[in-house]
Amino acid sequence: MIPLADLAYHDYEGVALNEAEKPRLVADLGMHNFMILRNHGTLTVGASVGEAFLAMYILQRACEIQVLATSSSAALVPVPQPIVDGIRAQANQATLGQGGALAWPALLRRLDRVDPSFRE
């Protein structure tokens, strides 16, 4: 639900090396933090690396769930707009306003245990 409330789209324009595409990409992103690059992939932004990482994790999982859900024979039910409109406030409440800062330190500690060479 979190990506749905904060999602932008950008049409595929080929390999992203064209300087002229950058302003269109920025315009399509607008004030959103999640973006689907049609026929290309996903993009997330955040005020910190932790926020951008958490956003990408959430978007990736949402995409996986959507693919699994659409592969079933059950009809999907659209989420009513009033619910979508309230998601940002609910997400902020659930994370106590900390966003990615809530999970990022724990992820770094885990990475330190697995392979501390990332700090080099």
VOGUPA-326252 format. One record per atom (N, C-alpha, C, O, CB): residue number from 0; residue in one letter; atom name; x, y, z. Coordinates in Angstrom, 1 decimal. Glycine has a CB too. Layout:
<recs>
 seq type atom   east  north     up
 NUM    a   CA      X      Y      Z
...
</recs>
This chain:
<recs>
 seq type atom   east  north     up
   0    m    N    0.8   -1.2    0.0
   0    m   CA    0.0    0.0    0.0
   0    m    C    0.9    1.3    0.0
   0    m    O    0.5    2.3   -0.6
   0    m   CB   -0.9    0.0    1.2
   1    i    N    2.0    1.2    0.7
   1    i   CA    2.8    2.4    0.8
   1    i    C    3.3    2.9   -0.6
   1    i    O    3.1    4.1   -0.9
   1    i   CB    4.1    2.2    1.6
   2    p    N    3.8    2.0   -1.5
   2    p   CA    4.1    2.5   -2.8
   2    p    C    2.9    3.1   -3.6
   2    p    O    3.1    4.0   -4.4
   2    p   CB    4.8    1.4   -3.6
   3    l    N    1.8    2.4   -3.5
   3    l   CA    0.6    2.9   -4.2
   3    l    C    0.3    4.3   -3.9
   3    l    O   -0.2    5.0   -4.8
   3    l   CB   -0.6    2.0   -3.9
   4    a    N    0.5    4.7   -2.7
   4    a   CA    0.1    6.1   -2.3
   4    a    C    1.2    7.1   -2.7
   4    a    O    0.9    8.3   -2.5
   4    a   CB   -0.1    6.2   -0.8
   5    d    N    2.3    6.7   -3.2
   5    d   CA    3.4    7.6   -3.5
   5    d    C    4.1    7.2   -4.8
   5    d    O    5.4    7.3   -4.9
   5    d   CB    4.4    7.6   -2.3
   6    l    N    3.4    6.8   -5.8
   6    l   CA    3.9    6.1   -7.0
   6    l    C    3.8    7.0   -8.2
   6    l    O    2.8    7.6   -8.5
   6    l   CB    3.3    4.8   -7.3
   7    a    N    4.9    7.1   -9.0
   7    a   CA    5.0    7.8  -10.2
   7    a    C    5.4    6.8  -11.3
   7    a    O    5.9    5.7  -11.0
   7    a   CB    6.0    9.0  -10.2
   8    y    N    5.2    7.2  -12.6
   8    y   CA    5.5    6.3  -13.7
   8    y    C    6.3    7.2  -14.7
   8    y    O    6.1    8.4  -14.9
   8    y   CB    4.3    5.8  -14.4
   9    h    N    7.2    6.5  -15.4
   9    h   CA    8.0    7.1  -16.5
   9    h    C    8.1    6.2  -17.7
   9    h    O    8.4    5.0  -17.5
   9    h   CB    9.5    7.5  -16.0
  10    d    N    7.7    6.7  -18.8
  10    d   CA    7.7    5.8  -20.0
  10    d    C    9.1    5.5  -20.5
  10    d    O   10.0    6.3  -20.3
  10    d   CB    6.9    6.5  -21.1
  11    y    N    9.3    4.3  -21.1
  11    y   CA   10.6    3.9  -21.5
  11    y    C   11.0    4.7  -22.7
  11    y    O   10.2    4.9  -23.7
  11    y   CB   10.5    2.4  -21.9
  12    e    N   12.2    5.2  -22.7
  12    e   CA   12.8    6.0  -23.8
  12    e    C   14.1    5.4  -24.3
  12    e    O   14.8    6.1  -25.0
  12    e   CB   13.0    7.4  -23.3
  13    g    N   14.3    4.2  -24.0
  13    g   CA   15.6    3.6  -24.4
  13    g    C   16.6    3.6  -23.3
  13    g    O   16.2    3.9  -22.1
  13    g   CB   16.2    4.3  -25.6
  14    v    N   17.8    3.2  -23.6
  14    v   CA   18.9    3.2  -22.5
  14    v    C   19.0    4.6  -22.0
  14    v    O   19.0    5.6  -22.7
  14    v   CB   20.2    2.7  -23.1
  15    a    N   19.0    4.7  -20.6
  15    a   CA   19.0    6.0  -19.9
  15    a    C   20.3    6.7  -20.0
  15    a    O   20.9    7.1  -19.0
  15    a   CB   18.6    5.8  -18.5
  16    l    N   20.8    7.0  -21.2
  16    l   CA   22.0    7.8  -21.4
  16    l    C   21.7    9.1  -22.1
  16    l    O   22.6    9.9  -22.3
  16    l   CB   23.0    7.0  -22.3
  17    n    N   20.5    9.4  -22.4
  17    n   CA   20.1   10.6  -23.2
  17    n    C   19.9   11.7  -22.2
  17    n    O   19.0   11.7  -21.3
  17    n   CB   18.8   10.4  -24.0
  18    e    N   20.7   12.8  -22.3
  18    e   CA   20.7   13.9  -21.4
  18    e    C   19.3   14.6  -21.4
  18    e    O   18.8   15.1  -20.4
  18    e   CB   21.7   15.0  -21.8
  19    a    N   18.6   14.5  -22.6
  19    a   CA   17.3   15.2  -22.7
  19    a    C   16.2   14.5  -21.9
  19    a    O   15.2   15.1  -21.6
  19    a   CB   16.9   15.3  -24.2
  20    e    N   16.5   13.2  -21.5
  20    e   CA   15.5   12.5  -20.8
  20    e    C   15.5   12.9  -19.3
  20    e    O   14.4   12.8  -18.6
  20    e   CB   15.7   11.0  -20.9
  21    k    N   16.6   13.4  -18.8
  21    k   CA   16.7   13.7  -17.4
  21    k    C   15.6   14.7  -16.9
  21    k    O   15.0   14.4  -15.8
  21    k   CB   18.0   14.3  -17.1
  22    p    N   15.3   15.8  -17.5
  22    p   CA   14.2   16.7  -17.0
  22    p    C   12.9   16.0  -17.0
  22    p    O   12.0   16.2  -16.2
  22    p   CB   14.2   17.9  -17.9
  23    r    N   12.6   15.1  -18.0
  23    r   CA   11.3   14.4  -18.1
  23    r    C   11.2   13.4  -16.9
  23    r    O   10.2   13.2  -16.3
  23    r   CB   11.2   13.7  -19.4
  24    l    N   12.4   12.8  -16.6
  24    l   CA   12.4   11.8  -15.5
  24    l    C   12.1   12.5  -14.2
  24    l    O   11.3   12.1  -13.4
  24    l   CB   13.8   11.1  -15.4
  25    v    N   12.8   13.7  -14.0
  25    v   CA   12.6   14.5  -12.8
  25    v    C   11.1   15.0  -12.7
  25    v    O   10.5   14.9  -11.6
  25    v   CB   13.5   15.7  -12.7
  26    a    N   10.6   15.4  -13.8
  26    a   CA    9.2   15.9  -13.8
  26    a    C    8.2   14.8  -13.5
  26    a    O    7.2   15.0  -12.8
  26    a   CB    8.9   16.5  -15.2
  27    d    N    8.4   13.6  -14.1
  27    d   CA    7.5   12.5  -13.8
  27    d    C    7.6   12.0  -12.4
  27    d    O    6.6   11.7  -11.8
  27    d   CB    7.9   11.3  -14.7
  28    l    N    8.8   12.1  -11.8
  28    l   CA    9.0   11.7  -10.4
  28    l    C    8.2   12.7   -9.5
  28    l    O    7.6   12.3   -8.5
  28    l   CB   10.4   11.6  -10.0
  29    g    N    8.4   14.0   -9.8
  29    g   CA    7.7   15.0   -9.0
  29    g    C    8.0   14.9   -7.5
  29    g    O    9.2   14.9   -7.2
  29    g   CB    6.2   14.9   -9.2
  30    m    N    7.0   14.9   -6.7
  30    m   CA    7.2   14.8   -5.2
  30    m    C    7.1   13.4   -4.7
  30    m    O    7.0   13.1   -3.5
  30    m   CB    6.2   15.7   -4.5
  31    h    N    7.1   12.4   -5.6
  31    h   CA    7.0   11.0   -5.3
  31    h    C    8.3   10.4   -4.9
  31    h    O    9.4   10.9   -5.2
  31    h   CB    6.3   10.2   -6.4
  32    n    N    8.3    9.3   -4.1
  32    n   CA    9.5    8.6   -3.7
  32    n    C    9.6    7.2   -4.4
  32    n    O   10.7    6.6   -4.4
  32    n   CB    9.5    8.4   -2.2
  33    f    N    8.6    6.8   -5.1
  33    f   CA    8.6    5.5   -5.8
  33    f    C    8.3    5.7   -7.3
  33    f    O    7.4    6.5   -7.6
  33    f   CB    7.6    4.5   -5.1
  34    m    N    9.0    5.0   -8.1
  34    m   CA    8.7    5.2   -9.6
  34    m    C    8.9    3.9  -10.3
  34    m    O    9.8    3.1  -10.0
  34    m   CB    9.7    6.2  -10.2
  35    i    N    7.9    3.6  -11.2
  35    i   CA    8.0    2.5  -12.1
  35    i    C    8.5    3.0  -13.4
  35    i    O    7.8    3.9  -14.0
  35    i   CB    6.6    1.7  -12.2
  36    l    N    9.6    2.6  -13.9
  36    l   CA   10.1    2.9  -15.2
  36    l    C    9.6    1.9  -16.1
  36    l    O   10.1    0.7  -16.2
  36    l   CB   11.8    3.0  -15.2
  37    r    N    8.6    2.2  -16.9
  37    r   CA    7.8    1.3  -17.7
  37    r    C    8.8    0.5  -18.6
  37    r    O    9.6    1.2  -19.3
  37    r   CB    6.7    1.9  -18.5
  38    n    N    8.7   -0.8  -18.6
  38    n   CA    9.6   -1.7  -19.5
  38    n    C   11.1   -1.5  -19.1
  38    n    O   11.9   -1.8  -19.9
  38    n   CB    9.4   -1.4  -20.9
  39    h    N   11.4   -1.0  -17.9
  39    h   CA   12.8   -0.8  -17.6
  39    h    C   13.1   -1.1  -16.2
  39    h    O   14.2   -1.7  -16.0
  39    h   CB   13.0    0.7  -17.8
  40    g    N   12.3   -0.9  -15.2
  40    g   CA   12.7   -1.2  -13.8
  40    g    C   12.0   -0.3  -12.8
  40    g    O   11.0    0.3  -13.1
  40    g   CB   14.2   -1.2  -13.7
  41    t    N   12.7   -0.2  -11.7
  41    t   CA   12.1    0.6  -10.6
  41    t    C   13.2    1.6  -10.1
  41    t    O   14.4    1.5  -10.3
  41    t   CB   11.7   -0.3   -9.4
  42    l    N   12.7    2.7   -9.5
  42    l   CA   13.5    3.7   -8.9
  42    l    C   12.9    4.2   -7.6
  42    l    O   11.7    4.4   -7.6
  42    l   CB   13.8    4.9  -10.0
  43    t    N   13.7    4.4   -6.6
  43    t   CA   13.2    5.1   -5.4
  43    t    C   14.2    6.1   -5.0
  43    t    O   15.4    6.1   -5.3
  43    t   CB   13.1    4.0   -4.3
  44    v    N   13.7    7.1   -4.2
  44    v   CA   14.5    8.2   -3.7
  44    v    C   14.1    8.3   -2.2
  44    v    O   13.1    7.8   -1.8
  44    v   CB   14.3    9.5   -4.4
  45    g    N   15.0    9.0   -1.5
  45    g   CA   14.7    9.2    0.0
  45    g    C   15.7   10.3    0.4
  45    g    O   16.6   10.7   -0.2
  45    g   CB   14.9    8.0    0.8
  46    a    N   15.4   10.8    1.6
  46    a   CA   16.2   11.9    2.2
  46    a    C   17.6   11.3    2.7
  46    a    O   18.5   12.1    3.0
  46    a   CB   15.5   12.5    3.4
  47    s    N   17.7   10.0    2.7
  47    s   CA   18.9    9.3    3.1
  47    s    C   19.1    8.0    2.4
  47    s    O   18.1    7.6    1.7
  47    s   CB   19.0    9.1    4.7
  48    v    N   20.2    7.4    2.4
  48    v   CA   20.4    6.1    1.8
  48    v    C   19.5    5.1    2.5
  48    v    O   18.9    4.3    1.8
  48    v   CB   21.9    5.6    2.0
  49    g    N   19.3    5.2    3.8
  49    g   CA   18.4    4.3    4.5
  49    g    C   17.0    4.4    4.0
  49    g    O   16.3    3.3    3.8
  49    g   CB   18.5    4.5    6.0
  50    e    N   16.5    5.6    3.8
  50    e   CA   15.1    5.8    3.3
  50    e    C   15.0    5.2    1.9
  50    e    O   14.0    4.6    1.6
  50    e   CB   14.7    7.2    3.4
  51    a    N   16.0    5.5    1.0
  51    a   CA   15.9    5.1   -0.4
  51    a    C   15.9    3.5   -0.4
  51    a    O   15.2    2.9   -1.2
  51    a   CB   17.0    5.7   -1.2
  52    f    N   16.8    2.9    0.4
  52    f   CA   16.9    1.5    0.5
  52    f    C   15.6    0.8    0.9
  52    f    O   15.1   -0.1    0.3
  52    f   CB   18.0    1.0    1.4
  53    l    N   15.0    1.4    2.0
  53    l   CA   13.8    0.8    2.5
  53    l    C   12.7    1.0    1.5
  53    l    O   11.8    0.1    1.3
  53    l   CB   13.4    1.5    3.8
  54    a    N   12.6    2.1    0.8
  54    a   CA   11.6    2.3   -0.2
  54    a    C   11.8    1.3   -1.3
  54    a    O   10.8    0.8   -1.8
  54    a   CB   11.7    3.8   -0.8
  55    m    N   13.0    1.0   -1.7
  55    m   CA   13.2    0.0   -2.8
  55    m    C   12.8   -1.4   -2.3
  55    m    O   12.2   -2.1   -3.1
  55    m   CB   14.7    0.0   -3.2
  56    y    N   13.1   -1.7   -1.1
  56    y   CA   12.7   -3.0   -0.6
  56    y    C   11.2   -3.1   -0.6
  56    y    O   10.7   -4.2   -1.0
  56    y   CB   13.3   -3.2    0.9
  57    i    N   10.5   -2.1   -0.1
  57    i   CA    9.1   -2.1   -0.1
  57    i    C    8.5   -2.2   -1.5
  57    i    O    7.5   -3.0   -1.7
  57    i   CB    8.5   -0.9    0.7
  58    l    N    9.0   -1.4   -2.4
  58    l   CA    8.5   -1.5   -3.8
  58    l    C    8.8   -2.8   -4.4
  58    l    O    7.9   -3.4   -5.1
  58    l   CB    9.2   -0.4   -4.6
  59    q    N    9.9   -3.4   -4.2
  59    q   CA   10.2   -4.7   -4.8
  59    q    C    9.3   -5.8   -4.3
  59    q    O    8.7   -6.6   -5.0
  59    q   CB   11.7   -5.1   -4.4
  60    r    N    9.0   -5.8   -3.0
  60    r   CA    8.1   -6.7   -2.4
  60    r    C    6.7   -6.5   -2.9
  60    r    O    6.0   -7.5   -3.2
  60    r   CB    8.1   -6.6   -0.8
  61    a    N    6.3   -5.2   -3.0
  61    a   CA    4.9   -4.9   -3.6
  61    a    C    4.8   -5.5   -5.0
  61    a    O    3.7   -6.0   -5.4
  61    a   CB    4.7   -3.4   -3.5
  62    c    N    5.8   -5.3   -5.8
  62    c   CA    5.8   -5.8   -7.2
  62    c    C    5.7   -7.4   -7.2
  62    c    O    4.9   -7.9   -7.9
  62    c   CB    7.1   -5.4   -8.0
  63    e    N    6.5   -8.0   -6.3
  63    e   CA    6.4   -9.5   -6.2
  63    e    C    5.0   -9.9   -5.8
  63    e    O    4.5  -10.9   -6.4
  63    e   CB    7.4  -10.0   -5.2
  64    i    N    4.4   -9.3   -4.9
  64    i   CA    3.1   -9.6   -4.4
  64    i    C    2.1   -9.4   -5.5
  64    i    O    1.2  -10.2   -5.7
  64    i   CB    2.7   -8.8   -3.1
  65    q    N    2.2   -8.3   -6.2
  65    q   CA    1.3   -8.0   -7.3
  65    q    C    1.3   -9.1   -8.4
  65    q    O    0.3   -9.5   -8.9
  65    q   CB    1.6   -6.6   -7.9
  66    v    N    2.6   -9.5   -8.8
  66    v   CA    2.7  -10.6   -9.8
  66    v    C    2.1  -11.8   -9.3
  66    v    O    1.3  -12.5  -10.1
  66    v   CB    4.2  -10.8  -10.1
  67    l    N    2.3  -12.2   -8.1
  67    l   CA    1.7  -13.4   -7.5
  67    l    C    0.2  -13.3   -7.5
  67    l    O   -0.5  -14.3   -7.8
  67    l   CB    2.2  -13.7   -6.1
  68    a    N   -0.3  -12.2   -7.1
  68    a   CA   -1.8  -12.0   -7.0
  68    a    C   -2.4  -12.0   -8.3
  68    a    O   -3.5  -12.6   -8.5
  68    a   CB   -2.1  -10.6   -6.3
  69    t    N   -1.8  -11.4   -9.3
  69    t   CA   -2.4  -11.4  -10.7
  69    t    C   -2.3  -12.8  -11.4
  69    t    O   -3.0  -13.0  -12.3
  69    t   CB   -1.8  -10.4  -11.5
  70    s    N   -1.4  -13.6  -10.9
  70    s   CA   -1.3  -15.0  -11.5
  70    s    C   -2.4  -15.9  -10.9
  70    s    O   -2.5  -17.0  -11.5
  70    s   CB    0.1  -15.5  -11.2
  71    s    N   -3.1  -15.5   -9.9
  71    s   CA   -4.2  -16.4   -9.4
  71    s    C   -5.5  -16.2  -10.2
  71    s    O   -5.6  -15.2  -11.0
  71    s   CB   -4.5  -16.1   -7.9
  72    s    N   -6.4  -17.0  -10.0
  72    s   CA   -7.7  -16.9  -10.8
  72    s    C   -8.6  -16.0  -10.1
  72    s    O   -9.7  -15.6  -10.7
  72    s   CB   -8.3  -18.3  -10.9
  73    a    N   -8.3  -15.5   -8.9
  73    a   CA   -9.2  -14.6   -8.2
  73    a    C   -9.1  -13.2   -8.8
  73    a    O   -8.0  -12.7   -9.2
  73    a   CB   -8.9  -14.6   -6.7
  74    a    N  -10.2  -12.5   -8.8
  74    a   CA  -10.2  -11.1   -9.3
  74    a    C   -9.7  -10.2   -8.2
  74    a    O  -10.0  -10.3   -7.1
  74    a   CB  -11.6  -10.7   -9.7
  75    l    N   -8.8   -9.3   -8.6
  75    l   CA   -8.2   -8.3   -7.7
  75    l    C   -9.2   -7.2   -7.5
  75    l    O   -9.9   -6.8   -8.4
  75    l   CB   -6.9   -7.8   -8.2
  76    v    N   -9.3   -6.7   -6.3
  76    v   CA  -10.2   -5.6   -5.9
  76    v    C   -9.4   -4.3   -5.8
  76    v    O   -8.5   -4.3   -5.0
  76    v   CB  -11.0   -6.0   -4.6
  77    p    N   -9.8   -3.3   -6.6
  77    p   CA   -9.1   -2.0   -6.4
  77    p    C   -9.2   -1.5   -5.0
  77    p    O  -10.3   -1.6   -4.4
  77    p   CB   -9.6   -1.0   -7.5
  78    v    N   -8.2   -0.8   -4.5
  78    v   CA   -8.2   -0.2   -3.2
  78    v    C   -8.9    1.1   -3.3
  78    v    O   -8.6    1.9   -4.2
  78    v   CB   -6.7   -0.1   -2.6
  79    p    N   -9.9    1.4   -2.5
  79    p   CA  -10.6    2.6   -2.6
  79    p    C   -9.7    3.8   -2.4
  79    p    O   -8.8    3.8   -1.5
  79    p   CB  -11.8    2.7   -1.6
  80    q    N   -9.9    4.9   -3.1
  80    q   CA   -9.1    6.1   -3.0
  80    q    C   -8.9    6.7   -1.6
  80    q    O   -7.8    7.1   -1.3
  80    q   CB   -9.6    7.1   -4.0
  81    p    N  -10.0    6.7   -0.8
  81    p   CA   -9.8    7.3    0.5
  81    p    C   -8.8    6.5    1.3
  81    p    O   -8.1    7.1    2.2
  81    p   CB  -11.2    7.3    1.2
  82    i    N   -8.7    5.2    1.1
  82    i   CA   -7.7    4.4    1.8
  82    i    C   -6.3    4.7    1.4
  82    i    O   -5.4    4.9    2.2
  82    i   CB   -8.0    2.9    1.7
  83    v    N   -6.2    4.8    0.0
  83    v   CA   -4.9    5.2   -0.6
  83    v    C   -4.4    6.5    0.0
  83    v    O   -3.3    6.7    0.3
  83    v   CB   -4.9    5.2   -2.1
  84    d    N   -5.4    7.5    0.0
  84    d   CA   -5.1    8.8    0.5
  84    d    C   -4.6    8.9    1.9
  84    d    O   -3.8    9.8    2.3
  84    d   CB   -6.3    9.7    0.3
  85    g    N   -5.0    7.9    2.7
  85    g   CA   -4.5    7.9    4.1
  85    g    C   -3.3    7.1    4.4
  85    g    O   -2.8    7.1    5.6
  85    g   CB   -5.7    7.4    5.0
  86    i    N   -2.7    6.5    3.4
  86    i   CA   -1.6    5.5    3.6
  86    i    C   -0.4    6.3    4.1
  86    i    O    0.3    5.8    5.1
  86    i   CB   -1.3    4.8    2.4
  87    r    N    0.0    7.4    3.6
  87    r   CA    1.2    8.1    4.0
  87    r    C    1.1    8.4    5.5
  87    r    O    2.1    8.2    6.2
  87    r   CB    1.4    9.4    3.2
  88    a    N    0.0    8.9    6.0
  88    a   CA   -0.1    9.3    7.4
  88    a    C    0.0    8.0    8.2
  88    a    O    0.6    8.0    9.3
  88    a   CB   -1.4   10.0    7.7
  89    q    N   -0.6    6.9    7.8
  89    q   CA   -0.5    5.7    8.5
  89    q    C    0.9    5.1    8.6
  89    q    O    1.3    4.6    9.6
  89    q   CB   -1.5    4.6    8.0
  90    a    N    1.6    5.2    7.4
  90    a   CA    3.0    4.7    7.4
  90    a    C    3.9    5.6    8.3
  90    a    O    4.7    5.0    9.0
  90    a   CB    3.5    4.8    5.9
  91    n    N    3.7    6.9    8.3
  91    n   CA    4.4    7.7    9.2
  91    n    C    4.2    7.4   10.7
  91    n    O    5.1    7.4   11.5
  91    n   CB    4.1    9.2    8.9
  92    q    N    2.9    7.1   11.0
  92    q   CA    2.6    6.7   12.3
  92    q    C    3.2    5.4   12.7
  92    q    O    3.7    5.2   13.8
  92    q   CB    1.0    6.7   12.5
  93    a    N    3.2    4.4   11.8
  93    a   CA    3.7    3.1   12.1
  93    a    C    5.2    3.1   12.3
  93    a    O    5.8    2.4   13.1
  93    a   CB    3.4    2.1   10.9
  94    t    N    5.9    4.0   11.6
  94    t   CA    7.4    4.1   11.8
  94    t    C    7.8    5.2   12.7
  94    t    O    9.0    5.5   12.9
  94    t   CB    8.1    4.4   10.4
  95    l    N    6.8    5.8   13.4
  95    l   CA    7.1    6.9   14.4
  95    l    C    7.8    8.0   13.8
  95    l    O    8.6    8.7   14.4
  95    l   CB    7.9    6.3   15.6
  96    g    N    7.5    8.3   12.5
  96    g   CA    8.1    9.4   11.7
  96    g    C    9.6    9.2   11.4
  96    g    O   10.2   10.1   10.9
  96    g   CB    8.0   10.6   12.5
  97    q    N   10.1    8.0   11.6
  97    q   CA   11.6    7.7   11.4
  97    q    C   11.9    7.2   10.0
  97    q    O   13.0    7.2    9.6
  97    q   CB   12.1    6.8   12.4
  98    g    N   10.9    6.7    9.3
  98    g   CA   11.1    6.1    8.0
  98    g    C   12.2    5.1    8.0
  98    g    O   12.3    4.2    8.8
  98    g   CB   11.3    7.2    7.0
  99    g    N   13.1    5.3    7.0
  99    g   CA   14.3    4.4    6.8
  99    g    C   15.2    4.4    8.0
  99    g    O   16.0    3.4    8.2
  99    g   CB   15.0    4.7    5.6
 100    a    N   15.2    5.4    8.8
 100    a   CA   16.1    5.5    9.9
 100    a    C   15.8    4.4   11.0
 100    a    O   16.6    4.1   11.8
 100    a   CB   16.1    6.9   10.6
 101    l    N   14.6    3.9   10.9
 101    l   CA   14.2    2.9   11.8
 101    l    C   14.9    1.6   11.5
 101    l    O   15.3    0.9   12.5
 101    l   CB   12.7    2.7   11.8
 102    a    N   15.0    1.2   10.3
 102    a   CA   15.6   -0.1    9.9
 102    a    C   17.1    0.0    9.5
 102    a    O   17.8   -1.0    9.6
 102    a   CB   14.8   -0.7    8.7
 103    w    N   17.5    1.1    9.0
 103    w   CA   18.9    1.2    8.4
 103    w    C   20.0    0.8    9.4
 103    w    O   20.9    0.0    9.0
 103    w   CB   19.1    2.6    7.9
 104    p    N   20.0    1.3   10.6
 104    p   CA   21.1    0.9   11.6
 104    p    C   21.1   -0.6   11.8
 104    p    O   22.2   -1.2   11.9
 104    p   CB   20.9    1.6   12.9
 105    a    N   20.0   -1.3   11.9
 105    a   CA   19.9   -2.7   12.1
 105    a    C   20.5   -3.4   10.8
 105    a    O   21.2   -4.4   10.9
 105    a   CB   18.5   -3.2   12.4
 106    l    N   20.2   -2.9    9.7
 106    l   CA   20.7   -3.5    8.4
 106    l    C   22.2   -3.4    8.3
 106    l    O   22.9   -4.3    7.9
 106    l   CB   20.0   -2.9    7.2
 107    l    N   22.7   -2.3    8.8
 107    l   CA   24.2   -2.1    8.8
 107    l    C   24.9   -3.0    9.8
 107    l    O   25.9   -3.5    9.5
 107    l   CB   24.5   -0.6    9.1
 108    r    N   24.3   -3.2   10.9
 108    r   CA   24.8   -4.1   11.9
 108    r    C   24.8   -5.5   11.3
 108    r    O   25.8   -6.3   11.5
 108    r   CB   24.0   -4.1   13.2
 109    r    N   23.8   -5.9   10.7
 109    r   CA   23.7   -7.2   10.1
 109    r    C   24.8   -7.4    9.0
 109    r    O   25.5   -8.4    8.9
 109    r   CB   22.3   -7.5    9.5
 110    l    N   25.0   -6.4    8.2
 110    l   CA   26.0   -6.4    7.1
 110    l    C   27.4   -6.5    7.7
 110    l    O   28.3   -7.2    7.2
 110    l   CB   25.9   -5.2    6.2
 111    d    N   27.6   -5.8    8.8
 111    d   CA   28.9   -5.8    9.6
 111    d    C   29.2   -7.3   10.0
 111    d    O   30.3   -7.7    9.9
 111    d   CB   28.9   -4.9   10.8
 112    r    N   28.2   -8.0   10.4
 112    r   CA   28.4   -9.4   10.9
 112    r    C   28.6  -10.3    9.7
 112    r    O   29.5  -11.2    9.7
 112    r   CB   27.1   -9.9   11.6
 113    v    N   28.0  -10.1    8.6
 113    v   CA   28.1  -10.9    7.4
 113    v    C   29.4  -10.6    6.6
 113    v    O   30.1  -11.6    6.3
 113    v   CB   26.9  -10.7    6.4
 114    d    N   29.7   -9.4    6.4
 114    d   CA   30.8   -9.0    5.6
 114    d    C   31.2   -7.6    5.8
 114    d    O   30.8   -6.7    5.1
 114    d   CB   30.6   -9.3    4.1
 115    p    N   32.0   -7.3    6.9
 115    p   CA   32.4   -6.0    7.2
 115    p    C   33.3   -5.3    6.2
 115    p    O   33.6   -4.1    6.3
 115    p   CB   33.1   -6.0    8.5
 116    s    N   33.7   -6.0    5.1
 116    s   CA   34.6   -5.4    4.1
 116    s    C   33.9   -4.3    3.3
 116    s    O   34.5   -3.5    2.6
 116    s   CB   35.1   -6.4    3.2
 117    f    N   32.5   -4.2    3.4
 117    f   CA   31.8   -3.1    2.7
 117    f    C   32.2   -1.7    3.2
 117    f    O   32.1   -0.8    2.4
 117    f   CB   30.3   -3.3    2.8
 118    r    N   32.8   -1.6    4.4
 118    r   CA   33.2   -0.4    4.9
 118    r    C   34.5    0.1    4.3
 118    r    O   34.9    1.3    4.5
 118    r   CB   33.3   -0.4    6.4
 119    e    N   35.2   -0.7    3.7
 119    e   CA   36.6   -0.3    3.1
 119    e    C   36.5    0.6    2.0
 119    e    O   37.5    1.1    1.5
 119    e   CB   37.3   -1.6    2.7
</recs>
